[in-house]
Amino acid sequence: MFVLDTGVISMVQHCPPQLLVFDLNNDSLVHRYRFEPGTYIAVASLFIVPIVVVDDPPPKGLCRKLRVYIGDVTFHGLVIYDSELNTAWRAENKFMYPDPDHGTHLIAGEKFDLMDGMFGLATDRQQLFFHPLASVSEYSVPLSVINNRTNWLADVNSMTKSFRLVGNRTSQCAAQAMDSYNNLYCVIHNPIKLVRWNMNKPYSVKNEIEIPVDPELLQFVSGMKVFKTDGGKEELWMMSNRFQRIASGTIDFNEVNFRIVRRPLDDIQHGQLKQDLSQRLIFN
């Protein structure tokens, strides 16, 4: 299990941000990496939504060759950690910045302003797809570009021509995830919909496929991962909360405000989208 520690408490930087790796078989800390000053700005940076790409996965591999991609949501950058080099570097680009035209969010009838940057990250092992929270645009950059540390040593804003606009959607969304069929998932905010795009097709509103869901269950999805079961099938896991009520100061802790939801993906991946939500949504 990979855990990000920002090192910040009450706007005070108590220690450098760090990446912690735990072995869940025995609940032991097996690795700790403290980020160097060049990869973050004290107090200003906030590292979120790490995604891990393992080049030597089990059962044949030992999970020693991996990279972790991390969004800096408040100081607008991307941090890449390489386990073999045991080092990290930073990349920045104008596409990582929030769009003022989309800094106002409307979720379940409640409006709030939030100019967050890098939030949603996903990869098909060739490209890194990403978007700021305050945006309706999806962007990409080749992994071969950001994985090459030497590209970024002299200038974190280099390789500008390698970044591209993939397309636009109907509304903002937070976390996102991709399955092995190149389906990219996210929950858009207004109206609340769980949607997916097949990235072999143009990323557009026309190719935005809605997956039936009760909007009460999925509002602000701050975490999303595709998980493969022991049987080899993939499931979409989502962490949902009512962030809009936190932002507006209207949260009621007598209500359910936080949920973890998982949905099997076999029907979607085989072109038979099922409408029976009681059989597709499982709560934990």
C-alpha positions, 0 to 999 in steps of 0.5 A: 500500500502506497501512502502520501504524507504531505508533512503539513499540519495546520499550514506548518511544514513539519517535515518534507512530503514523503512516500510510505510503502506498507506490506499489508501481509504483515502491516510493516513499513517496507520503504520510505522516500522523503521528497527533495526540496526541488520537487515541492514548495513548502506549505504551498504544495499539496501532493494527492492522487498517486497512481503506481505503475509496476513493471515487474508485478507478481506473481513473476515479479517482485514489485521492485521496478515501479514509478509513482505519479503524483499530482501537486494540486495547489502548486500545479505540477506533476512529481514522478518517483522512480523506485530503481533510482530511488529519486523523484523529479518534477514536471510542470506545464500550463495544462496543469493549471486551473481554468478560471472559467471552470473554478465554480463547481455545482454538485447536487444543487450546491455551489462553491468556488475552488481553483484546484489544479492537477487532480485526475491521473490515469495511464494506459502505460503509454500516455499519462492522462490528466486534468485539473479539477477546475477544468473540463479538458483532458490532457496527456503526455507520453510516459517516455517523456516524463519518465526520463529524468534528464528532460526535467533537470534543467527546467521543470517547464521543458518538453512543452510540445509533448503535452497535448489537449485530448478533448473536452467533457460536459462538466468538471470531474475529480478522480479518474481511472482506466481499465485494461480495455482503455476505458477511462472513468470519472464522475462528472459534477453537473449533472452527477453522472458516472461516465466512461470514454474508450480512449481508442476513440476521440475524447468528446461529449459524443463518445461520453457513455453514461453508466447508470447510478444513483447520484446520491451515492456518487457526488464528489469522487475524490478517489478512484481505482481499477482493481483486478480480483483474484479471478482476473476480473476488474472492478471500479472502486470509488471513494465518494464524499459530499465535499460541496457541503464541506466547502459551503459549511452545510455538512450534517454529520447525522447523514451519510457523507462518505461512501466506498463503492465498487462496481464490477466492470465485466458488463461494460468491457464486454459491451453489455451495460446492465441497468440493474444497479442492485447487481452492479453496485456493492457497498462496503 
